[in-house]
Amino acid sequence: MKQKRFTQEFKEETVRLVLTSGRRQAEIARDLGVGQSTLDRWLSVARSSRPAPAAGVETAQEELKRLRRENAVLREERDILKKATAFFARETRG
């Protein structure tokens, strides 16, 4: 059986698809006609060749998680301020 040859561009795009699409790796491999072990190897090479994130640099998922927590806190603070404003508005009218 003849071994398939894939271009470097195809490999890079496939790895990008796995890392960003949210789809299962096995599903992508099957759709593109790539063996699971081949795709695993491409991912391993891609991950090892990427520079490690610098200290203090957060990943997109970490940033999203942090921003969602911050958003929740800000909403709570806003709601408290709305209630306080309504309370003091009633007090000054009375």
PyMOL Python script that loads the backbone (N, CA, C, O; Angstrom):
from pymol import cmd

cmd.read_pdbstr("""\
ATOM      1  N   MET A   1       0.851  -1.180   0.000  1.00  0.00           N
ATOM      2  CA  MET A   1       0.000   0.000   0.000  1.00  0.00           C
ATOM      3  C   MET A   1       0.895   1.240   0.000  1.00  0.00           C
ATOM      4  O   MET A   1       1.853   1.321   0.768  1.00  0.00           O
ATOM      5  N   LYS A   2       0.578   2.195  -0.858  1.00  0.00           N
ATOM      6  CA  LYS A   2       1.375   3.405  -1.005  1.00  0.00           C
ATOM      7  C   LYS A   2       1.038   4.397   0.110  1.00  0.00           C
ATOM      8  O   LYS A   2      -0.129   4.625   0.428  1.00  0.00           O
ATOM      9  N   GLN A   3       2.072   4.971   0.686  1.00  0.00           N
ATOM     10  CA  GLN A   3       1.901   5.930   1.772  1.00  0.00           C
ATOM     11  C   GLN A   3       1.494   7.291   1.205  1.00  0.00           C
ATOM     12  O   GLN A   3       2.072   7.756   0.222  1.00  0.00           O
ATOM     13  N   LYS A   4       0.499   7.928   1.827  1.00  0.00           N
ATOM     14  CA  LYS A   4       0.057   9.255   1.397  1.00  0.00           C
ATOM     15  C   LYS A   4       1.101  10.288   1.777  1.00  0.00           C
ATOM     16  O   LYS A   4       1.743  10.178   2.821  1.00  0.00           O
ATOM     17  N   ARG A   5       1.268  11.287   0.932  1.00  0.00           N
ATOM     18  CA  ARG A   5       2.161  12.414   1.209  1.00  0.00           C
ATOM     19  C   ARG A   5       1.303  13.666   1.375  1.00  0.00           C
ATOM     20  O   ARG A   5       0.415  13.935   0.565  1.00  0.00           O
ATOM     21  N   PHE A   6       1.574  14.416   2.418  1.00  0.00           N
ATOM     22  CA  PHE A   6       0.825  15.646   2.672  1.00  0.00           C
ATOM     23  C   PHE A   6       1.796  16.822   2.642  1.00  0.00           C
ATOM     24  O   PHE A   6       2.933  16.714   3.101  1.00  0.00           O
ATOM     25  N   THR A   7       1.339  17.937   2.100  1.00  0.00           N
ATOM     26  CA  THR A   7       2.185  19.131   2.057  1.00  0.00           C
ATOM     27  C   THR A   7       2.294  19.722   3.459  1.00  0.00           C
ATOM     28  O   THR A   7       1.453  19.468   4.322  1.00  0.00           O
ATOM     29  N   GLN A   8       3.327  20.502   3.669  1.00  0.00           N
ATOM     30  CA  GLN A   8       3.508  21.169   4.961  1.00  0.00           C
ATOM     31  C   GLN A   8       2.335  22.097   5.249  1.00  0.00           C
ATOM     32  O   GLN A   8       1.888  22.213   6.390  1.00  0.00           O
ATOM     33  N   GLU A   9       1.843  22.754   4.207  1.00  0.00           N
ATOM     34  CA  GLU A   9       0.708  23.664   4.372  1.00  0.00           C
ATOM     35  C   GLU A   9      -0.532  22.901   4.844  1.00  0.00           C
ATOM     36  O   GLU A   9      -1.252  23.378   5.721  1.00  0.00           O
ATOM     37  N   PHE A  10      -0.787  21.721   4.272  1.00  0.00           N
ATOM     38  CA  PHE A  10      -1.923  20.900   4.671  1.00  0.00           C
ATOM     39  C   PHE A  10      -1.785  20.497   6.142  1.00  0.00           C
ATOM     40  O   PHE A  10      -2.752  20.550   6.902  1.00  0.00           O
ATOM     41  N   LYS A  11      -0.583  20.098   6.529  1.00  0.00           N
ATOM     42  CA  LYS A  11      -0.338  19.698   7.921  1.00  0.00           C
ATOM     43  C   LYS A  11      -0.610  20.858   8.872  1.00  0.00           C
ATOM     44  O   LYS A  11      -1.278  20.688   9.891  1.00  0.00           O
ATOM     45  N   GLU A  12      -0.088  22.041   8.535  1.00  0.00           N
ATOM     46  CA  GLU A  12      -0.259  23.212   9.397  1.00  0.00           C
ATOM     47  C   GLU A  12      -1.723  23.612   9.506  1.00  0.00           C
ATOM     48  O   GLU A  12      -2.193  23.952  10.591  1.00  0.00           O
ATOM     49  N   GLU A  13      -2.449  23.574   8.390  1.00  0.00           N
ATOM     50  CA  GLU A  13      -3.867  23.921   8.411  1.00  0.00           C
ATOM     51  C   GLU A  13      -4.678  22.904   9.214  1.00  0.00           C
ATOM     52  O   GLU A  13      -5.612  23.271   9.927  1.00  0.00           O
ATOM     53  N   THR A  14      -4.319  21.633   9.098  1.00  0.00           N
ATOM     54  CA  THR A  14      -5.010  20.591   9.852  1.00  0.00           C
ATOM     55  C   THR A  14      -4.782  20.776  11.346  1.00  0.00           C
ATOM     56  O   THR A  14      -5.718  20.655  12.136  1.00  0.00           O
ATOM     57  N   VAL A  15      -3.557  21.065  11.734  1.00  0.00           N
ATOM     58  CA  VAL A  15      -3.239  21.307  13.147  1.00  0.00           C
ATOM     59  C   VAL A  15      -3.995  22.532  13.647  1.00  0.00           C
ATOM     60  O   VAL A  15      -4.549  22.518  14.746  1.00  0.00           O
ATOM     61  N   ARG A  16      -4.018  23.597  12.838  1.00  0.00           N
ATOM     62  CA  ARG A  16      -4.745  24.811  13.224  1.00  0.00           C
ATOM     63  C   ARG A  16      -6.224  24.497  13.421  1.00  0.00           C
ATOM     64  O   ARG A  16      -6.848  24.992  14.360  1.00  0.00           O
ATOM     65  N   LEU A  17      -6.783  23.678  12.538  1.00  0.00           N
ATOM     66  CA  LEU A  17      -8.184  23.292  12.631  1.00  0.00           C
ATOM     67  C   LEU A  17      -8.458  22.538  13.934  1.00  0.00           C
ATOM     68  O   LEU A  17      -9.458  22.797  14.605  1.00  0.00           O
ATOM     69  N   VAL A  18      -7.586  21.622  14.285  1.00  0.00           N
ATOM     70  CA  VAL A  18      -7.750  20.857  15.528  1.00  0.00           C
ATOM     71  C   VAL A  18      -7.694  21.788  16.734  1.00  0.00           C
ATOM     72  O   VAL A  18      -8.490  21.651  17.664  1.00  0.00           O
ATOM     73  N   LEU A  19      -6.759  22.730  16.720  1.00  0.00           N
ATOM     74  CA  LEU A  19      -6.544  23.594  17.881  1.00  0.00           C
ATOM     75  C   LEU A  19      -7.603  24.678  18.032  1.00  0.00           C
ATOM     76  O   LEU A  19      -7.829  25.161  19.142  1.00  0.00           O
ATOM     77  N   THR A  20      -8.255  25.069  16.944  1.00  0.00           N
ATOM     78  CA  THR A  20      -9.159  26.214  17.033  1.00  0.00           C
ATOM     79  C   THR A  20     -10.625  25.912  16.771  1.00  0.00           C
ATOM     80  O   THR A  20     -11.484  26.727  17.108  1.00  0.00           O
ATOM     81  N   SER A  21     -10.935  24.765  16.179  1.00  0.00           N
ATOM     82  CA  SER A  21     -12.317  24.537  15.741  1.00  0.00           C
ATOM     83  C   SER A  21     -13.246  24.067  16.852  1.00  0.00           C
ATOM     84  O   SER A  21     -14.456  24.282  16.780  1.00  0.00           O
ATOM     85  N   GLY A  22     -12.692  23.429  17.876  1.00  0.00           N
ATOM     86  CA  GLY A  22     -13.539  22.870  18.921  1.00  0.00           C
ATOM     87  C   GLY A  22     -14.098  21.503  18.549  1.00  0.00           C
ATOM     88  O   GLY A  22     -14.806  20.882  19.341  1.00  0.00           O
ATOM     89  N   ARG A  23     -13.785  21.043  17.364  1.00  0.00           N
ATOM     90  CA  ARG A  23     -14.239  19.709  16.939  1.00  0.00           C
ATOM     91  C   ARG A  23     -13.298  18.650  17.491  1.00  0.00           C
ATOM     92  O   ARG A  23     -12.151  18.942  17.829  1.00  0.00           O
ATOM     93  N   ARG A  24     -13.792  17.412  17.583  1.00  0.00           N
ATOM     94  CA  ARG A  24     -12.971  16.320  18.086  1.00  0.00           C
ATOM     95  C   ARG A  24     -11.879  15.981  17.083  1.00  0.00           C
ATOM     96  O   ARG A  24     -12.094  16.023  15.872  1.00  0.00           O
ATOM     97  N   GLN A  25     -10.724  15.649  17.596  1.00  0.00           N
ATOM     98  CA  GLN A  25      -9.571  15.329  16.776  1.00  0.00           C
ATOM     99  C   GLN A  25      -9.863  14.141  15.855  1.00  0.00           C
ATOM    100  O   GLN A  25      -9.494  14.167  14.680  1.00  0.00           O
ATOM    101  N   ALA A  26     -10.512  13.115  16.369  1.00  0.00           N
ATOM    102  CA  ALA A  26     -10.823  11.923  15.567  1.00  0.00           C
ATOM    103  C   ALA A  26     -11.752  12.275  14.408  1.00  0.00           C
ATOM    104  O   ALA A  26     -11.618  11.734  13.310  1.00  0.00           O
ATOM    105  N   GLU A  27     -12.682  13.174  14.655  1.00  0.00           N
ATOM    106  CA  GLU A  27     -13.624  13.590  13.620  1.00  0.00           C
ATOM    107  C   GLU A  27     -12.901  14.319  12.486  1.00  0.00           C
ATOM    108  O   GLU A  27     -13.174  14.076  11.310  1.00  0.00           O
ATOM    109  N   ILE A  28     -11.993  15.199  12.841  1.00  0.00           N
ATOM    110  CA  ILE A  28     -11.225  15.939  11.843  1.00  0.00           C
ATOM    111  C   ILE A  28     -10.345  14.990  11.043  1.00  0.00           C
ATOM    112  O   ILE A  28     -10.281  15.074   9.817  1.00  0.00           O
ATOM    113  N   ALA A  29      -9.669  14.091  11.742  1.00  0.00           N
ATOM    114  CA  ALA A  29      -8.810  13.121  11.058  1.00  0.00           C
ATOM    115  C   ALA A  29      -9.615  12.308  10.044  1.00  0.00           C
ATOM    116  O   ALA A  29      -9.172  12.122   8.911  1.00  0.00           O
ATOM    117  N   ARG A  30     -10.774  11.831  10.436  1.00  0.00           N
ATOM    118  CA  ARG A  30     -11.625  11.029   9.562  1.00  0.00           C
ATOM    119  C   ARG A  30     -12.092  11.860   8.365  1.00  0.00           C
ATOM    120  O   ARG A  30     -12.041  11.392   7.227  1.00  0.00           O
ATOM    121  N   ASP A  31     -12.547  13.095   8.619  1.00  0.00           N
ATOM    122  CA  ASP A  31     -13.044  13.953   7.542  1.00  0.00           C
ATOM    123  C   ASP A  31     -11.967  14.267   6.503  1.00  0.00           C
ATOM    124  O   ASP A  31     -12.262  14.390   5.314  1.00  0.00           O
ATOM    125  N   LEU A  32     -10.724  14.394   6.952  1.00  0.00           N
ATOM    126  CA  LEU A  32      -9.638  14.771   6.048  1.00  0.00           C
ATOM    127  C   LEU A  32      -8.872  13.573   5.501  1.00  0.00           C
ATOM    128  O   LEU A  32      -7.957  13.731   4.692  1.00  0.00           O
ATOM    129  N   GLY A  33      -9.244  12.389   5.939  1.00  0.00           N
ATOM    130  CA  GLY A  33      -8.566  11.199   5.441  1.00  0.00           C
ATOM    131  C   GLY A  33      -7.154  11.038   5.966  1.00  0.00           C
ATOM    132  O   GLY A  33      -6.271  10.542   5.267  1.00  0.00           O
ATOM    133  N   VAL A  34      -6.948  11.462   7.203  1.00  0.00           N
ATOM    134  CA  VAL A  34      -5.643  11.373   7.850  1.00  0.00           C
ATOM    135  C   VAL A  34      -5.765  10.378   8.987  1.00  0.00           C
ATOM    136  O   VAL A  34      -6.766  10.364   9.704  1.00  0.00           O
ATOM    137  N   GLY A  35      -4.752   9.549   9.153  1.00  0.00           N
ATOM    138  CA  GLY A  35      -4.772   8.614  10.263  1.00  0.00           C
ATOM    139  C   GLY A  35      -4.658   9.335  11.594  1.00  0.00           C
ATOM    140  O   GLY A  35      -4.009  10.376  11.696  1.00  0.00           O
ATOM    141  N   GLN A  36      -5.296   8.773  12.611  1.00  0.00           N
ATOM    142  CA  GLN A  36      -5.267   9.389  13.945  1.00  0.00           C
ATOM    143  C   GLN A  36      -3.836   9.512  14.459  1.00  0.00           C
ATOM    144  O   GLN A  36      -3.473  10.547  15.018  1.00  0.00           O
ATOM    145  N   SER A  37      -3.030   8.489  14.282  1.00  0.00           N
ATOM    146  CA  SER A  37      -1.648   8.549  14.775  1.00  0.00           C
ATOM    147  C   SER A  37      -0.829   9.580  13.999  1.00  0.00           C
ATOM    148  O   SER A  37       0.060  10.220  14.562  1.00  0.00           O
ATOM    149  N   THR A  38      -1.126   9.738  12.716  1.00  0.00           N
ATOM    150  CA  THR A  38      -0.440  10.760  11.916  1.00  0.00           C
ATOM    151  C   THR A  38      -0.787  12.141  12.444  1.00  0.00           C
ATOM    152  O   THR A  38       0.093  12.984  12.617  1.00  0.00           O
ATOM    153  N   LEU A  39      -2.061  12.371  12.700  1.00  0.00           N
ATOM    154  CA  LEU A  39      -2.492  13.666  13.224  1.00  0.00           C
ATOM    155  C   LEU A  39      -1.899  13.906  14.611  1.00  0.00           C
ATOM    156  O   LEU A  39      -1.500  15.028  14.922  1.00  0.00           O
ATOM    157  N   ASP A  40      -1.837  12.884  15.437  1.00  0.00           N
ATOM    158  CA  ASP A  40      -1.205  13.013  16.753  1.00  0.00           C
ATOM    159  C   ASP A  40       0.249  13.466  16.616  1.00  0.00           C
ATOM    160  O   ASP A  40       0.722  14.324  17.362  1.00  0.00           O
ATOM    161  N   ARG A  41       0.939  12.876  15.653  1.00  0.00           N
ATOM    162  CA  ARG A  41       2.352  13.228  15.437  1.00  0.00           C
ATOM    163  C   ARG A  41       2.479  14.685  14.978  1.00  0.00           C
ATOM    164  O   ARG A  41       3.352  15.410  15.456  1.00  0.00           O
ATOM    165  N   TRP A  42       1.618  15.114  14.059  1.00  0.00           N
ATOM    166  CA  TRP A  42       1.649  16.505  13.592  1.00  0.00           C
ATOM    167  C   TRP A  42       1.391  17.473  14.745  1.00  0.00           C
ATOM    168  O   TRP A  42       2.043  18.512  14.855  1.00  0.00           O
ATOM    169  N   LEU A  43       0.434  17.119  15.598  1.00  0.00           N
ATOM    170  CA  LEU A  43       0.138  17.973  16.754  1.00  0.00           C
ATOM    171  C   LEU A  43       1.320  18.033  17.713  1.00  0.00           C
ATOM    172  O   LEU A  43       1.648  19.097  18.238  1.00  0.00           O
ATOM    173  N   SER A  44       1.944  16.912  17.935  1.00  0.00           N
ATOM    174  CA  SER A  44       3.100  16.856  18.826  1.00  0.00           C
ATOM    175  C   SER A  44       4.230  17.724  18.305  1.00  0.00           C
ATOM    176  O   SER A  44       4.857  18.461  19.066  1.00  0.00           O
ATOM    177  N   VAL A  45       4.486  17.638  17.020  1.00  0.00           N
ATOM    178  CA  VAL A  45       5.542  18.453  16.408  1.00  0.00           C
ATOM    179  C   VAL A  45       5.191  19.936  16.515  1.00  0.00           C
ATOM    180  O   VAL A  45       6.043  20.763  16.840  1.00  0.00           O
ATOM    181  N   ALA A  46       3.935  20.258  16.241  1.00  0.00           N
ATOM    182  CA  ALA A  46       3.506  21.660  16.290  1.00  0.00           C
ATOM    183  C   ALA A  46       3.620  22.222  17.703  1.00  0.00           C
ATOM    184  O   ALA A  46       4.068  23.353  17.891  1.00  0.00           O
ATOM    185  N   ARG A  47       3.218  21.436  18.688  1.00  0.00           N
ATOM    186  CA  ARG A  47       3.278  21.908  20.080  1.00  0.00           C
ATOM    187  C   ARG A  47       4.714  22.058  20.562  1.00  0.00           C
ATOM    188  O   ARG A  47       5.023  22.987  21.308  1.00  0.00           O
ATOM    189  N   SER A  48       5.585  21.164  20.147  1.00  0.00           N
ATOM    190  CA  SER A  48       6.977  21.237  20.600  1.00  0.00           C
ATOM    191  C   SER A  48       7.743  22.347  19.891  1.00  0.00           C
ATOM    192  O   SER A  48       8.734  22.851  20.420  1.00  0.00           O
ATOM    193  N   SER A  49       7.293  22.732  18.699  1.00  0.00           N
ATOM    194  CA  SER A  49       8.007  23.782  17.964  1.00  0.00           C
ATOM    195  C   SER A  49       7.510  25.179  18.306  1.00  0.00           C
ATOM    196  O   SER A  49       8.150  26.174  17.967  1.00  0.00           O
ATOM    197  N   ARG A  50       6.366  25.246  18.980  1.00  0.00           N
ATOM    198  CA  ARG A  50       5.850  26.551  19.396  1.00  0.00           C
ATOM    199  C   ARG A  50       6.648  27.069  20.577  1.00  0.00           C
ATOM    200  O   ARG A  50       6.966  26.305  21.489  1.00  0.00           O
ATOM    201  N   PRO A  51       6.974  28.341  20.578  1.00  0.00           N
ATOM    202  CA  PRO A  51       7.673  28.874  21.743  1.00  0.00           C
ATOM    203  C   PRO A  51       6.776  28.850  22.970  1.00  0.00           C
ATOM    204  O   PRO A  51       5.568  29.065  22.875  1.00  0.00           O
ATOM    205  N   ALA A  52       7.370  28.589  24.104  1.00  0.00           N
ATOM    206  CA  ALA A  52       6.614  28.581  25.360  1.00  0.00           C
ATOM    207  C   ALA A  52       6.130  29.997  25.644  1.00  0.00           C
ATOM    208  O   ALA A  52       6.849  30.959  25.375  1.00  0.00           O
ATOM    209  N   PRO A  53       4.922  30.138  26.184  1.00  0.00           N
ATOM    210  CA  PRO A  53       4.435  31.476  26.497  1.00  0.00           C
ATOM    211  C   PRO A  53       5.315  32.132  27.558  1.00  0.00           C
ATOM    212  O   PRO A  53       5.764  31.486  28.505  1.00  0.00           O
ATOM    213  N   ALA A  54       5.543  33.399  27.379  1.00  0.00           N
ATOM    214  CA  ALA A  54       6.361  34.145  28.332  1.00  0.00           C
ATOM    215  C   ALA A  54       5.629  34.237  29.665  1.00  0.00           C
ATOM    216  O   ALA A  54       4.403  34.149  29.721  1.00  0.00           O
ATOM    217  N   ALA A  55       6.379  34.410  30.712  1.00  0.00           N
ATOM    218  CA  ALA A  55       5.787  34.536  32.039  1.00  0.00           C
ATOM    219  C   ALA A  55       4.810  35.706  32.038  1.00  0.00           C
ATOM    220  O   ALA A  55       5.121  36.790  31.543  1.00  0.00           O
ATOM    221  N   GLY A  56       3.647  35.476  32.590  1.00  0.00           N
ATOM    222  CA  GLY A  56       2.646  36.531  32.663  1.00  0.00           C
ATOM    223  C   GLY A  56       1.733  36.600  31.453  1.00  0.00           C
ATOM    224  O   GLY A  56       0.767  37.363  31.463  1.00  0.00           O
ATOM    225  N   VAL A  57       2.005  35.830  30.420  1.00  0.00           N
ATOM    226  CA  VAL A  57       1.160  35.827  29.234  1.00  0.00           C
ATOM    227  C   VAL A  57       0.101  34.753  29.407  1.00  0.00           C
ATOM    228  O   VAL A  57       0.420  33.592  29.665  1.00  0.00           O
ATOM    229  N   GLU A  58      -1.170  35.145  29.263  1.00  0.00           N
ATOM    230  CA  GLU A  58      -2.233  34.179  29.456  1.00  0.00           C
ATOM    231  C   GLU A  58      -2.737  33.658  28.117  1.00  0.00           C
ATOM    232  O   GLU A  58      -2.698  34.357  27.104  1.00  0.00           O
ATOM    233  N   THR A  59      -3.205  32.431  28.134  1.00  0.00           N
ATOM    234  CA  THR A  59      -3.788  31.856  26.929  1.00  0.00           C
ATOM    235  C   THR A  59      -5.151  32.486  26.711  1.00  0.00           C
ATOM    236  O   THR A  59      -5.680  33.168  27.589  1.00  0.00           O
ATOM    237  N   ALA A  60      -5.709  32.255  25.547  1.00  0.00           N
ATOM    238  CA  ALA A  60      -7.027  32.815  25.233  1.00  0.00           C
ATOM    239  C   ALA A  60      -8.081  32.275  26.196  1.00  0.00           C
ATOM    240  O   ALA A  60      -8.968  33.016  26.620  1.00  0.00           O
ATOM    241  N   GLN A  61      -7.992  30.987  26.546  1.00  0.00           N
ATOM    242  CA  GLN A  61      -8.973  30.407  27.475  1.00  0.00           C
ATOM    243  C   GLN A  61      -8.831  31.013  28.866  1.00  0.00           C
ATOM    244  O   GLN A  61      -9.829  31.304  29.526  1.00  0.00           O
ATOM    245  N   GLU A  62      -7.591  31.203  29.312  1.00  0.00           N
ATOM    246  CA  GLU A  62      -7.379  31.808  30.633  1.00  0.00           C
ATOM    247  C   GLU A  62      -7.911  33.234  30.650  1.00  0.00           C
ATOM    248  O   GLU A  62      -8.537  33.660  31.620  1.00  0.00           O
ATOM    249  N   GLU A  63      -7.658  33.971  29.567  1.00  0.00           N
ATOM    250  CA  GLU A  63      -8.128  35.349  29.498  1.00  0.00           C
ATOM    251  C   GLU A  63      -9.652  35.395  29.502  1.00  0.00           C
ATOM    252  O   GLU A  63     -10.250  36.228  30.183  1.00  0.00           O
ATOM    253  N   LEU A  64     -10.276  34.504  28.743  1.00  0.00           N
ATOM    254  CA  LEU A  64     -11.732  34.465  28.701  1.00  0.00           C
ATOM    255  C   LEU A  64     -12.302  34.169  30.079  1.00  0.00           C
ATOM    256  O   LEU A  64     -13.262  34.811  30.507  1.00  0.00           O
ATOM    257  N   LYS A  65     -11.722  33.208  30.770  1.00  0.00           N
ATOM    258  CA  LYS A  65     -12.180  32.845  32.117  1.00  0.00           C
ATOM    259  C   LYS A  65     -12.039  34.038  33.069  1.00  0.00           C
ATOM    260  O   LYS A  65     -12.944  34.332  33.850  1.00  0.00           O
ATOM    261  N   ARG A  66     -10.884  34.721  32.990  1.00  0.00           N
ATOM    262  CA  ARG A  66     -10.635  35.885  33.847  1.00  0.00           C
ATOM    263  C   ARG A  66     -11.634  37.000  33.542  1.00  0.00           C
ATOM    264  O   ARG A  66     -12.180  37.618  34.456  1.00  0.00           O
ATOM    265  N   LEU A  67     -11.868  37.253  32.257  1.00  0.00           N
ATOM    266  CA  LEU A  67     -12.788  38.325  31.879  1.00  0.00           C
ATOM    267  C   LEU A  67     -14.230  38.010  32.277  1.00  0.00           C
ATOM    268  O   LEU A  67     -14.982  38.916  32.638  1.00  0.00           O
ATOM    269  N   ARG A  68     -14.619  36.749  32.215  1.00  0.00           N
ATOM    270  CA  ARG A  68     -15.973  36.378  32.644  1.00  0.00           C
ATOM    271  C   ARG A  68     -16.148  36.589  34.143  1.00  0.00           C
ATOM    272  O   ARG A  68     -17.189  37.071  34.590  1.00  0.00           O
ATOM    273  N   ARG A  69     -15.118  36.224  34.925  1.00  0.00           N
ATOM    274  CA  ARG A  69     -15.195  36.461  36.374  1.00  0.00           C
ATOM    275  C   ARG A  69     -15.273  37.950  36.661  1.00  0.00           C
ATOM    276  O   ARG A  69     -16.075  38.391  37.485  1.00  0.00           O
ATOM    277  N   GLU A  70     -14.435  38.723  35.976  1.00  0.00           N
ATOM    278  CA  GLU A  70     -14.425  40.167  36.171  1.00  0.00           C
ATOM    279  C   GLU A  70     -15.775  40.767  35.783  1.00  0.00           C
ATOM    280  O   GLU A  70     -16.269  41.667  36.462  1.00  0.00           O
ATOM    281  N   ASN A  71     -16.365  40.282  34.713  1.00  0.00           N
ATOM    282  CA  ASN A  71     -17.664  40.756  34.260  1.00  0.00           C
ATOM    283  C   ASN A  71     -18.738  40.475  35.307  1.00  0.00           C
ATOM    284  O   ASN A  71     -19.592  41.323  35.564  1.00  0.00           O
ATOM    285  N   ALA A  72     -18.698  39.290  35.909  1.00  0.00           N
ATOM    286  CA  ALA A  72     -19.677  38.938  36.944  1.00  0.00           C
ATOM    287  C   ALA A  72     -19.555  39.875  38.144  1.00  0.00           C
ATOM    288  O   ALA A  72     -20.565  40.317  38.692  1.00  0.00           O
ATOM    289  N   VAL A  73     -18.333  40.177  38.549  1.00  0.00           N
ATOM    290  CA  VAL A  73     -18.110  41.090  39.678  1.00  0.00           C
ATOM    291  C   VAL A  73     -18.638  42.476  39.338  1.00  0.00           C
ATOM    292  O   VAL A  73     -19.298  43.110  40.162  1.00  0.00           O
ATOM    293  N   LEU A  74     -18.355  42.946  38.140  1.00  0.00           N
ATOM    294  CA  LEU A  74     -18.820  44.272  37.737  1.00  0.00           C
ATOM    295  C   LEU A  74     -20.346  44.351  37.685  1.00  0.00           C
ATOM    296  O   LEU A  74     -20.924  45.379  38.038  1.00  0.00           O
ATOM    297  N   ARG A  75     -20.991  43.288  37.252  1.00  0.00           N
ATOM    298  CA  ARG A  75     -22.462  43.267  37.241  1.00  0.00           C
ATOM    299  C   ARG A  75     -23.011  43.347  38.655  1.00  0.00           C
ATOM    300  O   ARG A  75     -23.971  44.073  38.911  1.00  0.00           O
ATOM    301  N   GLU A  76     -22.402  42.600  39.580  1.00  0.00           N
ATOM    302  CA  GLU A  76     -22.854  42.652  40.977  1.00  0.00           C
ATOM    303  C   GLU A  76     -22.684  44.058  41.536  1.00  0.00           C
ATOM    304  O   GLU A  76     -23.580  44.574  42.204  1.00  0.00           O
ATOM    305  N   GLU A  77     -21.542  44.678  41.266  1.00  0.00           N
ATOM    306  CA  GLU A  77     -21.302  46.037  41.758  1.00  0.00           C
ATOM    307  C   GLU A  77     -22.314  47.012  41.170  1.00  0.00           C
ATOM    308  O   GLU A  77     -22.816  47.891  41.872  1.00  0.00           O
ATOM    309  N   ARG A  78     -22.612  46.859  39.885  1.00  0.00           N
ATOM    310  CA  ARG A  78     -23.587  47.729  39.236  1.00  0.00           C
ATOM    311  C   ARG A  78     -24.956  47.578  39.881  1.00  0.00           C
ATOM    312  O   ARG A  78     -25.637  48.571  40.136  1.00  0.00           O
ATOM    313  N   ASP A  79     -25.365  46.337  40.146  1.00  0.00           N
ATOM    314  CA  ASP A  79     -26.668  46.091  40.752  1.00  0.00           C
ATOM    315  C   ASP A  79     -26.743  46.700  42.152  1.00  0.00           C
ATOM    316  O   ASP A  79     -27.772  47.259  42.533  1.00  0.00           O
ATOM    317  N   ILE A  80     -25.662  46.595  42.914  1.00  0.00           N
ATOM    318  CA  ILE A  80     -25.627  47.190  44.260  1.00  0.00           C
ATOM    319  C   ILE A  80     -25.755  48.699  44.162  1.00  0.00           C
ATOM    320  O   ILE A  80     -26.495  49.313  44.931  1.00  0.00           O
ATOM    321  N   LEU A  81     -25.036  49.302  43.217  1.00  0.00           N
ATOM    322  CA  LEU A  81     -25.105  50.761  43.060  1.00  0.00           C
ATOM    323  C   LEU A  81     -26.500  51.216  42.615  1.00  0.00           C
ATOM    324  O   LEU A  81     -26.972  52.268  43.047  1.00  0.00           O
ATOM    325  N   LYS A  82     -27.157  50.438  41.763  1.00  0.00           N
ATOM    326  CA  LYS A  82     -28.526  50.780  41.348  1.00  0.00           C
ATOM    327  C   LYS A  82     -29.460  50.793  42.548  1.00  0.00           C
ATOM    328  O   LYS A  82     -30.277  51.701  42.701  1.00  0.00           O
ATOM    329  N   LYS A  83     -29.333  49.775  43.403  1.00  0.00           N
ATOM    330  CA  LYS A  83     -30.187  49.688  44.587  1.00  0.00           C
ATOM    331  C   LYS A  83     -29.893  50.827  45.549  1.00  0.00           C
ATOM    332  O   LYS A  83     -30.811  51.401  46.134  1.00  0.00           O
ATOM    333  N   ALA A  84     -28.623  51.156  45.716  1.00  0.00           N
ATOM    334  CA  ALA A  84     -28.254  52.251  46.615  1.00  0.00           C
ATOM    335  C   ALA A  84     -28.779  53.576  46.084  1.00  0.00           C
ATOM    336  O   ALA A  84     -29.257  54.406  46.857  1.00  0.00           O
ATOM    337  N   THR A  85     -28.696  53.782  44.786  1.00  0.00           N
ATOM    338  CA  THR A  85     -29.194  55.016  44.174  1.00  0.00           C
ATOM    339  C   THR A  85     -30.700  55.140  44.388  1.00  0.00           C
ATOM    340  O   THR A  85     -31.198  56.211  44.737  1.00  0.00           O
ATOM    341  N   ALA A  86     -31.413  54.049  44.180  1.00  0.00           N
ATOM    342  CA  ALA A  86     -32.868  54.072  44.380  1.00  0.00           C
ATOM    343  C   ALA A  86     -33.199  54.343  45.845  1.00  0.00           C
ATOM    344  O   ALA A  86     -34.126  55.099  46.138  1.00  0.00           O
ATOM    345  N   PHE A  87     -32.460  53.743  46.759  1.00  0.00           N
ATOM    346  CA  PHE A  87     -32.691  53.937  48.184  1.00  0.00           C
ATOM    347  C   PHE A  87     -32.493  55.404  48.561  1.00  0.00           C
ATOM    348  O   PHE A  87     -33.349  55.998  49.218  1.00  0.00           O
ATOM    349  N   PHE A  88     -31.368  55.989  48.146  1.00  0.00           N
ATOM    350  CA  PHE A  88     -31.083  57.374  48.514  1.00  0.00           C
ATOM    351  C   PHE A  88     -32.020  58.348  47.817  1.00  0.00           C
ATOM    352  O   PHE A  88     -32.303  59.419  48.353  1.00  0.00           O
ATOM    353  N   ALA A  89     -32.502  57.998  46.640  1.00  0.00           N
ATOM    354  CA  ALA A  89     -33.461  58.865  45.945  1.00  0.00           C
ATOM    355  C   ALA A  89     -34.769  58.908  46.729  1.00  0.00           C
ATOM    356  O   ALA A  89     -35.392  59.963  46.842  1.00  0.00           O
ATOM    357  N   ARG A  90     -35.191  57.755  47.275  1.00  0.00           N
ATOM    358  CA  ARG A  90     -36.414  57.710  48.077  1.00  0.00           C
ATOM    359  C   ARG A  90     -36.234  58.504  49.383  1.00  0.00           C
ATOM    360  O   ARG A  90     -37.140  59.215  49.818  1.00  0.00           O
ATOM    361  N   GLU A  91     -35.072  58.371  49.987  1.00  0.00           N
ATOM    362  CA  GLU A  91     -34.801  59.039  51.266  1.00  0.00           C
ATOM    363  C   GLU A  91     -34.795  60.551  51.121  1.00  0.00           C
ATOM    364  O   GLU A  91     -35.280  61.255  52.006  1.00  0.00           O
ATOM    365  N   THR A  92     -34.261  61.060  50.032  1.00  0.00           N
ATOM    366  CA  THR A  92     -34.165  62.512  49.863  1.00  0.00           C
ATOM    367  C   THR A  92     -35.515  63.127  49.500  1.00  0.00           C
ATOM    368  O   THR A  92     -35.734  64.312  49.751  1.00  0.00           O
ATOM    369  N   ARG A  93     -36.438  62.332  48.904  1.00  0.00           N
ATOM    370  CA  ARG A  93     -37.760  62.833  48.557  1.00  0.00           C
ATOM    371  C   ARG A  93     -38.663  62.912  49.790  1.00  0.00           C
ATOM    372  O   ARG A  93     -39.574  63.735  49.866  1.00  0.00           O
ATOM    373  N   GLY A  94     -38.387  62.051  50.729  1.00  0.00           N
ATOM    374  CA  GLY A  94     -39.292  61.918  51.874  1.00  0.00           C
ATOM    375  C   GLY A  94     -39.115  62.876  52.933  1.00  0.00           C
ATOM    376  O   GLY A  94     -39.835  62.833  53.931  1.00  0.00           O
TER     377      GLY A  94
END
""", "prot")
cmd.dss("prot")
cmd.show_as("cartoon", "prot")
cmd.util.cbc("prot")
cmd.orient("prot")
